[in-house]
Amino acid sequence: MLNKKDLKVRIRTDPKTFSDGRKWVKDRIYSGWFFKQGEEREFSITEKGQFAYAMGLILQSYKISGETED
């Protein structure tokens, strides 16, 4: 979700395997808005320099979702 201050991204996480060394992903667990299984959590991007790390978080979420990579 995009607003004037930041871009909020919700991803599926698994506390057993998900790693966020910078502690971007917030503790709040959302109730299945986008994902019906797993823990749905949110983080924000506020500047261009954060996109590389954000993509790493998104890639982890993709792998947790059980999808296969091409």
C-alpha positions in Angstrom: 0.0 0.0 0.0 1.5 3.3 -1.1 0.9 6.6 0.8 2.7 9.9 1.0 5.3 8.8 3.6 6.1 5.2 2.7 5.3 2.0 0.8 3.8 -0.6 3.2 4.5 -4.2 2.2 2.8 -7.3 3.7 4.5 -10.6 3.4 4.0 -14.2 4.6 6.5 -15.2 7.2 7.4 -18.3 9.1 9.1 -17.7 12.5 11.2 -20.9 12.1 12.9 -19.9 8.8 12.3 -16.2 8.2 15.3 -13.9 8.9 15.2 -10.1 9.2 18.6 -8.9 10.5 17.5 -5.2 10.3 14.3 -5.8 12.2 12.1 -4.2 9.6 9.2 -6.6 9.8 6.8 -5.6 12.6 5.7 -7.9 15.3 2.0 -7.5 14.5 0.4 -10.5 12.8 -2.4 -9.7 10.4 -5.3 -12.1 10.1 -5.2 -13.6 6.6 -5.9 -10.5 4.5 -3.6 -11.6 1.6 -2.4 -15.0 2.8 -4.7 -17.7 4.3 -1.8 -19.6 5.9 1.3 -18.6 7.8 2.0 -15.3 9.5 1.2 -12.2 7.5 3.4 -9.3 8.7 4.2 -5.8 7.4 7.3 -3.6 6.8 7.7 -0.2 5.3 10.0 1.3 2.6 10.7 5.0 3.0 13.6 5.6 0.5 15.1 4.1 -2.7 18.2 2.7 -0.9 16.0 0.3 1.0 14.7 -1.6 -2.1 17.5 -4.2 -2.3 17.0 -5.3 1.3 13.2 -5.2 0.8 13.5 -7.6 -2.2 15.4 -10.0 0.0 12.6 -10.1 2.5 10.1 -10.6 -0.4 12.2 -13.4 -1.8 12.2 -15.2 1.6 8.4 -14.8 1.7 8.1 -16.2 -1.8 10.1 -19.3 -0.8 8.0 -19.7 2.3 4.8 -19.6 0.2 5.8 -22.9 -1.5 6.0 -21.5 -5.0 8.8 -22.8 -7.2 11.4 -20.5 -8.7 11.9 -20.4 -12.5 
